[in-house]
């Protein structure tokens, strides 16, 4: 028997943490934006509260349900029990096909009208995404249909996550040098370090960090590398000659490496805004770097059979504006480049460094292009509304 429900006011996001901070980072940004900008009552189900706490320090680890910034956060322990239909949200989002509890799905099938069920997929620049965005996937047994929703880089996709106030916040911060210096000082960055070329480093463990440090160390210009605690520990500790804990720093040749505390999401945005070049990884920091208006290098999440190299090349093809140094550097950084003798870091870094001014202009243009596609949260809600409207008309 179907049970009547009120018009859509609630939304649930189910998140299983695979990539340490990227999965929960995306879901948490989306949840906050849906709540803060659209007034949606959001429940975020997440299986790993420890990773969540690293990017949102006020998250408690020892409770099953809590309120964080107006969002209901539920600890997802693979509950297989029954759910009341009144526990089911009007819009249900599973992030990256994470298999929400069977009991929850069964309750969804008992609701009238049926909830909108979306699979929010991972970000890729590959062309095939445009043909798969919003495609339906009927449940094999229950009267439910799931739709795929793809973020992306064109108007034929869901766009990228972007809060409505983000660009203005960035402009205000970047137009105030004193504010940037004060922010970096809070993280332990000395004035001499802040005056050098500043690079933030966020990467996976297999990145060739030690080799890049060597090129920076022997460079002609002073460079400050700011790396969060817990990132590239081996190479950082080797350079420092001490444990890579927050506050540790050392200068060798032209390079200063400083270990920063792991910061909450709003402060990570400021770090990207304050640096001249940002190395980012996965999806969440990758998207935030694009909104920072600064040059960036992407370390993509590794996949079997080097499928991530296909995704990397697809993005570089979309993003590139005739800057060969970015392609060469990015491919080598991800282990996808040709290994000719001349393609070493002592050659790749000076070439990229020389193109930074051009890359700043490209970053600004790219921002405008992406903003024209709308933002992911707004596009998602418009699509959900269209599905609910169509479902209502079909019952008339």
Secondary structure, DSSP 8 states (H G I E B T S, - for coil): --EE--SS-EEEEEE--SSTTHHHHHHHHHHHHHHHHH--EEEEEES-HHHHHHHSTT--SS-SEEEETTEEEEE-----S---GGGS-SEEEEETS----HHHHHHHHHEES--EEEEE------TTHHHHTT-EEE-SSSS-EEEEE---SSTTS--B---TTHHHHHHHHHT-HHHHHHHHHHTT--HHHHHSEEEEE---TTS-HHHHHHHHHTSSS-EEEEEETTSSHHHHHHHHTS---TT-EEEETTEEEEEE----HHHHHHHHHH-SEEEEETTHHHHHHHHTTSEEEEE----GGGHHHHHHHHHHHHH-SS-HHHHHHHHHHTT-S---TT-SHHHHHHHHHHTHHHHHHHHHHHHHHHHTT-BHHHHHHHHHHHHHHHHHHHT-
